[in-house]
Amino acid sequence: MMKYLQKLGKALMLPVAALPVCGILMGIGYALAPAVMGAEGPTSGAAYTVGFLLIKAGGALIDNMAWLFAIGAAVGLSDDHDGTAGLAGLVSFLMMQQLLSPGVVGAVRTLEEGTVDYIAFSKIAGNSFIGILAAIIGAACYNKFKNTQLPDWLAFFSGKRSVAIVTAVVSIVVSVVLLFVWPIIFGVLVALGNGIAKMSGIGAGIYAFLNRLLIPTGLHHALNNVFWFDTIGLGDLS
């Protein structure tokens, strides 16, 4: 188990490596155009325009981090780091994001707007945890079925071409499970995040302890998403 977690942590470093450029671009952008953050400053001119473009360029990756995890981590988890695994991760992510959207979920079960369950499923879109889960599913399907040989009349879909199909089927099954499990997971994350946030300095200490504890496996990036980004509504960075 520990060996796999270390492999997952190493795989997560691949998409994470794309994030420093986001920080640099957005940092320079906010320095040139502080008004974008609501601070005092000009809202026109060359500096504002350049800063605004840099902020949007950095946000293009920050806002789509789940995609980076779904594709990048899947490639990192595959046995031979093949791009087919990245495609499978993307297939899984898009499938689960669509099937677990409030509109689709509301058509198959009772889902009232404003309820905890509704908020939980509304957070599926662009959720980094779903991206990581999709990467695991995509990579697992790739490693398992990349050498599959089908009958001659289905030979076109043999080998790596079968991976995306199998991944789609597995993602549907996982989505059905998440229909019932995700609201529970979301509720636990919200309770944990709010509990730690209300503990002031002690909460910060607990977060720091858990962060350092997870560094050997690389899973501290998943923990950071709870507090840094808008995964559960805290969004400390924003």
C-alpha positions as CSV (number, residue, x, y, z in Angstrom):
1,M,0.0,0.0,0.0
2,M,2.8,2.4,1.0
3,K,4.6,1.6,-2.3
4,Y,1.5,2.5,-4.3
5,L,0.9,5.7,-2.3
6,Q,4.5,6.7,-3.0
7,K,4.0,6.0,-6.7
8,L,0.8,8.1,-6.6
9,G,2.7,10.9,-4.9
10,K,5.4,10.8,-7.5
11,A,2.8,10.8,-10.3
12,L,1.1,13.9,-8.8
13,M,4.4,15.8,-9.1
14,L,4.1,15.7,-12.9
15,P,1.0,18.0,-13.1
16,V,2.1,19.9,-10.1
17,A,5.3,20.8,-11.9
18,A,3.1,23.0,-14.2
19,L,1.9,25.1,-11.4
20,P,4.9,27.3,-10.5
21,V,4.6,29.1,-13.9
22,C,1.0,29.9,-12.8
23,G,2.2,31.5,-9.6
24,I,4.8,33.5,-11.4
25,L,2.5,34.8,-14.0
26,M,-0.3,35.6,-11.6
27,G,2.1,37.2,-9.1
28,I,3.5,39.6,-11.7
29,G,0.0,40.2,-13.1
30,Y,-1.4,41.2,-9.7
31,A,1.7,43.4,-9.1
32,L,0.9,45.2,-12.4
33,A,-2.9,45.2,-12.0
34,P,-3.9,45.1,-8.3
35,A,-7.3,46.3,-9.2
36,V,-8.1,42.8,-10.6
37,M,-8.1,41.7,-7.0
38,G,-10.3,44.6,-5.9
39,A,-7.3,46.6,-4.5
40,E,-6.8,50.2,-5.3
41,G,-5.1,50.8,-8.6
42,P,-5.8,51.8,-12.2
43,T,-8.3,49.9,-14.2
44,S,-6.9,50.9,-17.6
45,G,-3.5,51.5,-19.3
46,A,-0.7,49.3,-20.6
47,A,0.4,48.0,-17.2
48,Y,-3.2,47.0,-16.3
49,T,-3.7,45.3,-19.6
50,V,-0.5,43.3,-19.4
51,G,-1.2,42.4,-15.8
52,F,-4.7,41.3,-16.6
53,L,-3.5,39.1,-19.4
54,L,-0.8,37.5,-17.2
55,I,-3.4,36.8,-14.5
56,K,-5.7,35.1,-17.0
57,A,-2.8,33.1,-18.4
58,G,-1.9,31.8,-15.0
59,G,-5.6,31.2,-14.1
60,A,-6.0,29.0,-17.3
61,L,-4.0,26.3,-15.5
62,I,-5.1,27.0,-11.9
63,D,-8.8,26.9,-12.8
64,N,-8.3,23.6,-14.7
65,M,-6.1,21.8,-12.2
66,A,-8.4,18.8,-12.1
67,W,-7.7,18.3,-15.8
68,L,-3.9,18.4,-15.2
69,F,-4.3,15.8,-12.4
70,A,-6.5,13.6,-14.5
71,I,-4.1,13.5,-17.5
72,G,-0.7,14.1,-15.9
73,A,-1.1,11.7,-12.9
74,A,-2.5,9.0,-15.1
75,V,0.6,9.2,-17.3
76,G,2.8,9.1,-14.2
77,L,0.9,6.0,-12.8
78,S,1.1,4.0,-16.0
79,D,3.7,1.3,-16.2
80,D,5.4,2.8,-19.2
81,H,4.3,6.4,-18.9
82,D,2.3,6.2,-22.1
83,G,0.1,9.0,-23.3
84,T,-2.8,6.5,-23.8
85,A,-3.1,6.4,-20.0
86,G,-3.5,10.2,-20.0
87,L,-6.3,9.9,-22.5
88,A,-7.9,7.3,-20.4
89,G,-7.7,9.6,-17.3
90,L,-9.3,12.4,-19.3
91,V,-12.1,10.0,-20.5
92,S,-12.8,9.0,-16.9
93,F,-12.7,12.6,-15.6
94,L,-15.1,13.9,-18.3
95,M,-17.4,10.9,-17.8
96,M,-17.6,11.3,-14.0
97,Q,-17.9,15.1,-14.2
98,Q,-20.9,14.8,-16.5
99,L,-22.7,11.9,-14.7
100,L,-22.2,13.6,-11.3
101,S,-23.3,17.1,-12.3
102,P,-26.4,18.4,-10.4
103,G,-28.5,18.4,-13.6
104,V,-27.9,14.7,-14.3
105,V,-28.0,13.6,-10.6
106,G,-31.3,15.5,-10.1
107,A,-32.8,13.5,-12.9
108,V,-32.2,10.1,-11.2
109,R,-32.6,11.1,-7.6
110,T,-34.1,13.8,-5.4
111,L,-31.8,16.8,-5.3
112,E,-33.1,20.1,-4.0
113,E,-31.1,23.3,-4.7
114,G,-29.4,24.7,-1.6
115,T,-29.2,21.3,0.2
116,V,-25.8,19.8,1.2
117,D,-26.2,17.1,-1.4
118,Y,-26.8,19.8,-4.1
119,I,-23.7,21.7,-3.0
120,A,-21.7,18.5,-3.0
121,F,-22.5,17.6,-6.6
122,S,-22.1,21.2,-7.7
123,K,-18.5,21.0,-6.6
124,I,-17.8,18.0,-8.8
125,A,-17.0,20.2,-11.8
126,G,-13.3,20.9,-11.8
127,N,-12.8,19.1,-8.6
128,S,-9.1,18.0,-8.1
129,F,-10.1,14.9,-6.1
130,I,-12.2,13.7,-9.0
131,G,-9.3,14.4,-11.3
132,I,-7.0,12.3,-9.1
133,L,-9.6,9.5,-8.9
134,A,-9.9,9.7,-12.7
135,A,-6.2,9.4,-13.1
136,I,-6.1,6.3,-10.9
137,I,-9.0,4.7,-12.8
138,G,-7.4,5.6,-16.2
139,A,-4.0,4.3,-15.3
140,A,-5.3,1.1,-13.7
141,C,-7.3,0.3,-16.8
142,Y,-4.3,1.1,-19.0
143,N,-2.0,-1.1,-17.0
144,K,-4.5,-3.9,-17.0
145,F,-5.8,-3.9,-20.6
146,K,-3.1,-2.3,-22.7
147,N,-2.1,-5.8,-24.1
148,T,-5.7,-7.2,-24.5
149,Q,-6.2,-9.2,-27.6
150,L,-9.8,-9.3,-28.9
151,P,-11.3,-11.7,-31.6
152,D,-10.4,-10.9,-35.2
153,W,-13.7,-9.1,-35.9
154,L,-12.9,-6.7,-33.0
155,A,-9.1,-6.6,-33.7
156,F,-9.2,-2.9,-34.3
157,F,-10.0,-2.3,-30.6
158,S,-7.3,-4.6,-29.3
159,G,-4.4,-3.5,-27.1
160,K,-4.3,0.2,-26.2
161,R,-7.4,1.1,-28.2
162,S,-9.5,-0.9,-25.8
163,V,-8.3,1.1,-22.8
164,A,-10.6,4.2,-23.3
165,I,-13.6,1.9,-23.8
166,V,-13.0,-0.1,-20.6
167,T,-12.2,3.1,-18.7
168,A,-15.6,4.6,-19.7
169,V,-17.4,1.5,-18.5
170,V,-15.5,1.5,-15.2
171,S,-16.1,5.3,-14.8
172,I,-19.9,4.7,-15.1
173,V,-19.8,2.1,-12.4
174,V,-17.7,4.4,-10.1
175,S,-20.1,7.3,-10.8
176,V,-23.0,5.2,-9.6
177,V,-21.2,4.4,-6.4
178,L,-20.3,8.1,-6.0
179,L,-24.0,9.1,-6.3
180,F,-24.3,7.8,-2.7
181,V,-20.8,8.1,-1.4
182,W,-19.7,11.5,-2.6
183,P,-22.1,13.6,-0.4
184,I,-20.8,11.7,2.6
185,I,-17.2,12.3,1.6
186,F,-18.0,16.0,0.9
187,G,-19.7,16.4,4.2
188,V,-16.7,15.0,6.1
189,L,-14.3,17.3,4.2
190,V,-16.4,20.3,5.0
191,A,-16.6,19.4,8.6
192,L,-12.9,18.7,8.8
193,G,-12.0,22.0,7.0
194,N,-14.4,24.1,9.0
195,G,-13.3,22.5,12.2
196,I,-9.7,23.2,11.6
197,A,-10.4,26.7,10.3
198,K,-12.2,27.5,13.6
199,M,-9.3,26.4,15.7
200,S,-7.2,29.4,14.7
201,G,-3.5,28.8,15.5
202,I,-4.1,25.3,16.7
203,G,-5.9,24.5,13.5
204,A,-3.0,25.9,11.4
205,G,-0.7,23.6,13.5
206,I,-2.8,20.6,12.7
207,Y,-2.9,21.4,9.1
208,A,0.9,21.9,9.0
209,F,1.4,18.6,10.9
210,L,-0.8,16.7,8.4
211,N,0.9,18.5,5.5
212,R,4.4,17.4,6.6
213,L,3.2,13.9,7.4
214,L,1.9,13.4,3.9
215,I,5.0,14.8,2.1
216,P,6.9,11.5,1.9
217,T,4.0,10.1,-0.2
218,G,3.3,13.4,-2.1
219,L,-0.3,13.3,-1.0
220,H,0.1,16.7,0.7
221,H,-1.0,18.2,-2.6
222,A,-4.4,16.6,-2.1
223,L,-4.6,18.0,1.4
224,N,-3.6,21.5,0.2
225,N,-6.6,21.5,-2.2
226,V,-9.0,21.4,0.7
227,F,-7.6,24.6,2.2
228,W,-5.9,26.5,-0.6
229,F,-8.4,26.1,-3.4
230,D,-12.2,26.2,-3.6
231,T,-12.6,22.5,-3.4
232,I,-14.9,22.6,-0.4
233,G,-15.6,26.4,-0.3
234,L,-12.7,27.5,1.9
235,G,-10.3,28.7,-0.9
236,D,-7.6,30.3,1.4
237,L,-5.5,31.4,-1.6
238,S,-8.4,33.3,-3.2
